[in-house]
Amino acid sequence: MFKIALLKTTIFKVATLKAAMLRTALLLSLIFFSSLSQAELKPFTASYTTQWKMGWFTIDIDAQRKLEKLDDHRWQMVFQAETNAAKLVEKSIFKLSSGQRIQPLDYQYRASGLFNEPDRTLSFLPQQHTIKDLENSLTYEATWQEEIHDNLSYMLQAGLDLAAGHTEFTYPVFEKNKNKPFRFRVIGEEELKTPEGTLQTVKVQQIRRKKDREIFAWFAKDKNFLLVKLQDKKKGKTRYEIKIKSIKM
């Protein structure tokens, strides 16, 4: 009788422990998914310090990324980098669906000085599955893919997807005159000391076929998964690096 009573007591304790563990797991899941459901775009202005390796010398450049809402459906993202010897301005106007998916509408690229490249002005026409190059009067139809991005919008989409809990994602990005798959994966979390304080970040690596080039990006979890650092390396040497300086949200 004593053994049976002991066995019943043990079973009861195990069941109680399992129930407590289950309640804890459910509570953590509710907290986690509640925070994910709040993932959304928010206007911001972020200033960065940028270092570009140009051959045997380095250029220090101040850069800024600014996101603003134009109306109920359209947003505008602007990236600017400027120094005495060079200037770069990129602009993307896009719409955001209720499912937090970004669709580019217009993209502009202007560069001068050491960054001198031809101007690019693109119009994305999702209804016609077409991209128009307005600078060269060209139309691209065969390159269209669902959720295609321009050279700015994919980084914003990456932040949204990270906030939603994704650990791997691929975006078709239209760059210059063709469509390229940009693949990413989360490789861990990292604490970054910045002028904005210590930030808890998710570190992401771009998956590339050529192993001699590595690109890493850090997104701040406590800043709405804003990009706070970007590093581009080739054969182990840094080509350029972007670090956050200030954030206004």
TAUR-V376678 format. One record per run of one state. SS is the DSSP state (helix for helix, strand for strand, loop for the rest). FROM is the first residue (numbers start at 1). TO is the last residue. Records with the same first field share a line. If there is no record, write none. Layout:
SS->FROM-TO ; FROM-TO
This chain:
loop->1-1 ; 38-43 ; 55-56 ; 70-73 ; 83-85 ; 97-101 ; 114-119 ; 126-129 ; 134-137 ; 141-148 ; 150-152 ; 164-167 ; 176-177 ; 195-196 ; 208-212 ; 224-225 ; 235-236 ; 249-249
helix->2-37 ; 153-163 ; 221-223
strand->44-54 ; 57-69 ; 74-82 ; 86-96 ; 102-113 ; 120-125 ; 130-133 ; 138-140 ; 149-149 ; 168-175 ; 178-194 ; 197-207 ; 213-220 ; 226-234 ; 237-248
